[in-house]
Structures are given as structure tokens and as C-alpha cells.
């Protein structure tokens, strides 16, 4: 198949969740023999070598922040989601239109709800939208958990995004979400809406055969992502003191890009909390840790960091919001605790229970091998393309017959 693949961010380097997803989908689809043309916004020098390895043609569209701000302000008067309006661009629309008019594509794939307004440029050919997460679910959870002066904005944005999600599901020939939880927030029963998870690079995040004897806890995540930022702050403010009441000989590593000044200030007098910022290779930190914690209270989608820890052989302790989309069995492939005290008690108990940690990490590696291999997930994506094309052709045939 020849595929036109549209993303709002260049998928390299794959630092954010949508970039990681697009990068691995593009790599997998190319390995399956498909010819891919890519359109992406670009606000940085194009990594030509890496992008060339993912597609045969690349059409970068320069992202203009001044124009984006104007578009966002205009969107406010039209009750449009601000993050969608921010990414609207006539240049992007023109690039899509020209690509579709000058080349035959078997299917068009666009990523994130913010690209759904370009449906008119896509509707003449079989088309799918990959929402990744349900952003309306993410915003609704964030608003419900934490009182804030920005809650009225979150309410507005969540409702506007959900309207757009539901509209796009109706318009596009096929829709994809990263998990059944995200999918069910928008559409439960339509056969043209499915969930395809992210996978994990099982070779890169190779299994460590020796569990460290230390008492290192680790969290890995980009701190520009609000659920990560909130989750780590919440853990340090509410759960960390409960752990300290029972044990003191542990170290908590917070690993990830863009740690905030607030986080650094919060940790400056805590000798057993180390904020690393961005590191060259997170595997070194994973393999030096006895327990991976993911105490997120908000967010949506599949947390890639949890899959990576499972693959690397680091036992995972997390919350239901994180685990529900992943589907690990509690106390078998991961430990799931929601209340502050239960989470703290689990940290204390697990750090001392080598036998349980070994059981969890062995089961977790088997779990991701069975369910989160990129090869099988990309074959599922390929089959969804074929099903979407077939369904569209069938519906077109019925319209012709019925006059």
C-alpha cells in the first residue's frame, strides 16, 4: 500500500508519546513493505537521515508560533478547542491537499484530534485517524482530581475536545485509540473504531537478569507532561512521608526531561531524592533500580514508561488509572495500589520482599512479550487499514447500486 501519514510533530527524535508511537508505526509499516509519504509540522532542523529511514517522501511544514497564537485566539470565538486551533494552518492544509491531488494513496492516516479539521482534504480517499489518547478523558480526570483556578478552562477545553472527538469518529472511515479505556470514553460499539496499543522495544529494553540488592526507587517521565509532573509532586508531598515513617534507607530517582523549578525546589533538602533531568540512557537507571513506581492520579492512554520498565525486568508499582489501559494482573505482573497509605505500604513491603519482586518481574516480561510486541501491533494496524479500505469500497458499492 501507499500510505500518506500525517503527524503534528516530526516523529524523530521520539521523545513524546505520540512521536514514539508514530516512529514505531512508520518503522514497522516500512518493514512490512509499504510505501509511506510523511507530512509533519517542523519547528526544528529536519533529521534527514532518520526521517529517510521511515518514509520515501517527506513534506515538512514550518510551524509558525505567531500564526499559531493568532489561530488559537480566533478559535476562542468559535468555541473550538484551543490546542486544536493552535495547530490549524493553511500551509499545512495546502500541503495535504497538494499531496492527495498529485499522488495516488491507498489510505490516509492522520494522528491526533488536532489534525481532524483537515478531514475535507482527506475524505475522497480511505482515511483513518489515530487519536492516541482521548484528550477529553485526560482533561476531565485532571479537573476532577485537583482543584485549580484553571478548572473553568479545563471544563471548556474538555467539552470542546470531546465534541471534536465524537465528530471525527463519525466522519473518518476508521478511528484508533491507544487503549480500550480511551476508546470507550468516545465510542463503545462501532466496528470502525478500535484500540491498538503502543508497544515496547523488547531488545532495547532488555531484561536484566540480576535484581539489584539496593533500595532504589525510580520514576521515569517527561516532566513537561502534566500528569507526570503532578504524579511526582503528589508522591513526594503525600506518600514519601508515609514511607519515611517506616524505612529511611532508600533512594528515589526522578529521571526525565524538563524537571520544573518547583520540583527541584521541593527536593533540594531531601538527600534521598535525586532529580537527574534528561539522561543519555535511561536503561542504566532502570537496571540500577529495585522498584519502578508510577503514582499517576491523572492522565489517559498507555504509559510507555511502565511497559519499558516491565520489559527491562524492573518490578512495577502503580495506580489503577495507569494499569487499567495496560491490563496487568495485580500482584502478578505489577502491583496496583490507589490510596496513599496502600501505596506507601506496598513500597515498604516490596523493597524487602525479593521473592515477590522476582515473581513480578518475570511475569511482567512475559506479559509484555505476549501483548506489547511492536511487530504484532503493526500487523494489526495494517489489517485495520485493509478492513477500512474494504468497508469503504463496500459502502460505495451499495450507494452505486441504490442509486
N, C-alpha and C positions, 0 to 999 in steps of 0.2 A: 504493500500500500504506500501511496504518497500521502504524507500527513503534514498539514500546516499546524504547528504547535505554537501557541501564543501565551506568553507569560509577562506579568507586570514587572518582573525583575530578571536580570540575566541570571541563569541558573549556575553560575560559577563566579567566585567560589561558593560552594553550597553551605552557607553559614546559617541561614534561617530555614525554618521548616518547609516552606513552600519551595525554596531553592533546592533543598536536599531532595525533595520529592520529584521535582521536575528533572533534576540532574540524573537521578537513577532511572526514572521512566525513559528519558531520552536515550541513555546509555543502553538500557535493556531493549527498547524498540529497535535501535540500530542493530544490535546483536541478532535480533530476530529477522533482520533483512529488510526492514522498512526504510524508505527514503523520507527524510524529515527536513522540512524547512522551518526555521525558527524566527519568530518576531518577538523582541523584548525591548522594554524600556532600558535605556543605558544612561547612568549618571556617573560613569567612571570609564577609564580606558578599557576597551574590549579585550579580554584574554583570548586572542585569536586562536592560538594552538589548542587550548582546551575546548573552546566552542566548536572548532572544526572537527573535533573528535566525536561530537554529539550530533551533528547535522551536516547536510550537504550544502545548504544555503542559510545565511543568517542576515536578517534585516534589523539592525539596531535602530531604535528611535530615541533621539536625545531627550532626556527628561528635563524639562524646564520648570524649576521650582516657582518662579514668579508667575508663570502661566497657570501652574497647578493651584497656587493660592487664589488667583482670580477665579478659576473654575470652581473651587470649593466655596467661595463666597457667593457665587451665582447659584450654586446648588442649594444653599441655605434658603433661598427664596422659593425654591421649587420643591421643598420637603424631600430632597434627595439625601441619601447617606453621605456624610462629609468625606469619609475615606474613599467612597466611590467617585464623588465629584472631583476630588483631588487628583485622581488618575485619569480623568477624561481629557482627551487630546485629539484635536482634529488631525494632527500629523499622524498619530497612531491609527486613527480611523482610516485615513488615506492610505497608509502603508498596507493595512489589512485588505482594503478594497482593491488596490493595485495587484497584490499578490494573488487574490482569488480570481481576478479578471485575466491575468496573464499566464496562469498555470493551472492545470487540472489537478485537483486534490480528491482523494477518495474519502477523506474525513478531515474535519477541522476540530482541533482540540484547544480550548481556551481555559486558563487557570484563574481561579479566584472570582468571587462575586463582583469585584471591581471591574472585571472585563466584560460582564454580562451586557452592558449598554451597547456593545458592538454587535449585538445579535443581528441587526439588519444587514450587516456586511457578511454574515455567516449563513444566513437562513436558506440560501439557494443550494447549499450542499449539505450532506450529512454532517451533523455537528454535535459535540459533547462539551459540557462544562464540568471541570473538576473544581468543586468548591473548596476542597481540602477540608478545613474545619467549617462548622456552622458558626459564623462570627456572631450571629444574634444570640446563640446559646452562650458563648463566651461572655458577651457583654451583660446578658441577663444574670448570669451567675455572679459576675463581678459586682453588679449593683446590689444583688440580694445579700451578699456576704459582708460587704463593707460600706458603712455609711460615709458619704463623702459629699462635698459641695458640688462635685461634678456629676452626681447621680441624675439630675434632670437631663443633662446632656447624654448620659448613658442610656436613659429611658428613650429619649428621642432617637438616638442612633440605633439602638437595638430594634425598635419598631420599624424604622425605615429600612434597615438591613433585612429584617425578616420579610417585609413586603417584597423586597427585591429578590430574595432567595426563592420565595414561592412563585413569583412571576417568572423567574429564569427556569425553574423546574418545569413550568408549563410550556415555555417557549422552546427550549432546546430539545433536540431529539433524544439526548441522553444526559444524565447527570450523575456525578460521582461524589461521594463523601468519603472521608478517611476512616469513619467508623459507623457502626450501626446506631450509636448514640447520637451522633451529629445528623445522620440521615433521618432518623425518626423525629428529630426536632422540626424538620421541614416537611418530610413526606414519608409516610409509613408503608404504603402498599403498591405504588406504581412499579410495574416491571421495568420501566425505563430509568429507574433511579436505583443505584446500587452503592455498596460500600467496598472500597479497595483500600486496604491499609498501606501505610509506609512499611518498608522492610528494613532489614539491617544487614550490613556487610559483614557476614559471618567470618570471613577470612581476615578482614582488617581488625575487627574487634574479636580477636582470637581468644580462646578460653585459657585462662590462667590455671595451671594445674595445682598450684600451691596457694592455699588461703593464707594471707598474711597473719602473723601472730599478734600484730599491733592492735590498737583500738581506734583506728582511723575511720571516721565517717566522711562521706563525700556527697556533695551535690554538684551536678554539672548542669549549666544552663546559661543561655544568653540573658544578661540582666536588662537588656532593652525590652524584653518581653514581660509585660506587667504581671502576669500570673507567676512567673519565676521570681520576680522582684518581691512581690507580696508574699509568696510562699516562704522565701528565705527569711524575710523580716519577721514574719509571724512565728516561724520556728525559733528564731533567736530570742524573741521577746516573750514567748509563751511556753514553749516546750523545752528549750535548752535549760531554763532554771529548774524545771522538774527533774531533768536528768542529773543535773549537778547536785541535787539533794541526795542522790543515791551513789553516784560514781563521779570521780573527778579526773581519772586518768584516761582521758580520751582527747582526740583532736578532730575538729570539724573543718574540712576543706571545702571552701566555696570556689568552684572553678568555672570560669566563663567570662565572655567578653562584656565590656562596658559596665563594670560594677559602679554603682552610684556613690556619690559623696556621702549620702545618708547611710549607706551600708558600711562604708569604710569607717565613718564616724561611730556607728553603732558597735563595731567590733574592735575599736582601737585599744580598749582596755581589757579585752578578753584574749589572754595569751593562748588559749586553746582553740581559737577560731582563726583560720588563715584564709584570707581572701587573695587569690592568686591573680585575678584578671585573666586575660587570654593567655593560653599556653600553646606551645608548639605541638604537643602530642598529648591529648587527654588520656590515652591508654596508659601512659606511665603513672598517672594519678589514680586511675581506676585500679590498676594492678597492685597498687600500694595500699588499697583500702579494704577494710574488713566488711563494711556495710555501706550500701548506697541508699540514701534517703531522698524521697521526692514528696515533700509535705505540702503539695499544692492544694489550695482550697478553692481556687477558681480556675478558669480556662476551659478549653474544649479540645477535641481532636486526640490524636495519639502522641504521647510524649516520646520522641525518638530516643532521648537520653536514657529512658528506662529500658528500652529494647537493647540499646548498646551495652548497658551495664549487665543485663541478663546474658547477652552473648559473650561478654568478657569474663563471665564467671564471678561477678560481684553480686552477692545477695541483695535483694531489693526490699525496702520497707516503704510503703506509700499509702495513699488515700484512695477511697472509692472513686472519686472524681477522675483520678489518673488511671486506676485499674479497670474500671468498667469498660472503656473502649478497647482495652488490650485483652481482657478476658483470662488473666492468670487466675488459677485456683488459689485462694487464700491459704497460707501456711503450707502450700506445696511448691508452687513456682515463685511465689512472692508472699510477703506478709502485708496485710491490708488493715490499717487502723485509722479511725477518724477522729476520736476525741483526743484532746491534748494529753490527758493522763495515760490513755491507752497507747498512744504513740510513744510517749516517753518511756513507759514500762517496757514496750517492745524493744526499744533501743538498748536499754539496760540488760534485758534478758538475752537478747541475741548476741550482744558483744561477748557474752560469757559462755554461749552455747555453741561450741564448734561443731558438734554433731548435727544440730539443726541447720546451721549455716551451710554445711556441706550438702545436706539433703536439698535445701532450697536452690542452691546454685547449680547443682547437677540437673535438677528438674527444669530449672529456668532455661538452661542452654538447650535442652531437648525441646522445650516448648517453643523457643524462637526458631530453632531449626525446622520444626514441623509447620509453623504458622506464619513466619515472617521472613521467608527467603525471597529476595527481590526477583529471582527468576520466575517463580511460580506466580507472584503478584503481577508481573509484567505480562505474563501469558494470559492472565485473567483480564488485564486491560485490553490486550489485543483481541480477545474473544468478545469483549464488550463492544469494541469498535465494529467487529463483523456483525454482531447482533443488531447494533444500531443501524448500520447500513441496510441490512436485510429488512428490518422493521420499517424503515423509511420507504424502501422500494416497494414493500408490500402495501403500505398505506397509499402510496402514489398510484399503484396499480388499481386499487379499489376506487380511488377518485376518478380515474380514467374510465373504468367500467361503468360506474354510476353516473357518468356524465357530469 
